[in-house]
Amino acid sequence: MKTKFFALLVSLSCVLLLCNSCHRGNSMVMSNGDYKLSVYYDGEIEIADDENDFESISPHGFVKYSKKGYRLYAEGNHHGDVQYELSVNGHDVNPDSQEGKTLISMAIKDMLDMGFDAEGRIQRIYNKGGKAALLAKVSLLNSDYIKRMYLEWLLENTDLTPVELQAIASKVQLEVQSDYDKSTVLAQHSDKFFEDSASTNAWLAAAATIQSDYDKANALKQFMEQTGQRAQLKAALQITATVNSDYDKANIIRTALEHDAYSRGDYADLLNAINRVNSSYDKKELLKTLVDGDIPEGEDFNSLLKSINKVDGDFDRREVLTELAKKNIRTDEQWKGILLEASKINSEYDKAEILVECARNMPRNEALRDAYADAANSIKSEYDYGRVMKGYGER
């Protein structure tokens, strides 16, 4: 397969400097401390199927390779032939000798491992050995970018069994170091993994190894957006807790809320995740989104009130409690809980606003009337107390 002007970034304990030649062509330079490997090339270069020789190099095209004392220069002529100049430690080597053939093969292998003709190599490996051969090759690559290319090619071009999907997730988890490359594979192909629980667990294990908050959030949001598999939401929320950025953490949880990614059994875990958000504003907005859905009863409702109580600032707590008072509150105990939380607000105005909203929506009975009166009595301002009691009487 022919390659034009293709240069890639190599990582994993090596430093690869990728730049254009000052004159023409491309360069790949890698140094690991022990030696420097450099390749300069230009033109259309085709690798032979056995990857031991150049099939062709276009006229005026060339490859210049150096590693330790090994040197190779190959160029194409107008007759379609490839001409070589080889040397080892300054001594010329015959290209047709066994030593020369070994040097050519070594240079091509190094070029391919650095990412040269990656797409062509993927196809050659797959044609010879199928999915297993391509997956095994990933472990031998130096560059996370190239590893990602191999893994994404498998995900995009082949039908994968659950076992194969787990193997790919394991490669991402254990062998890809770059957070960006990890996240890209997991996020862009997430739907492939969520068709069975074992593949989903493998995907989550890989996502947990992403260190960057942004990249981890990018992957986890894909999980939260799925309409099918949600059995592992608890595990996903535990990974979410490891995100340091409140902004990114809140975005993951918000995605779960907006896509109804939780069941009633997940409510406590969801509240725990919201409680771990330090930003009062983000916590408030998440709770407002949460109460916009179905309102739980019993212990989950009490936990919801406790979470609201953790919101800093009277205004922010008022916003959440006011929204909650507008919802389908089913029992007297729930209303009493809301009234009690309202009485804990320091701001007279904000407390009054909550109670007025409660008066508009709560049922009229003796038990709730007494609870409402107790909450109203915590207001010291005559004006605010008056409008709270007026609001109760006007309904």
Order of alpha helices (4+ residues) and beta strands (2+ residues): beta-beta-beta-beta-beta-beta-beta-beta-beta-beta-alpha-alpha-alpha-alpha-alpha-alpha-alpha-alpha-alpha-alpha-alpha-alpha-alpha-alpha-alpha-alpha-alpha-alpha
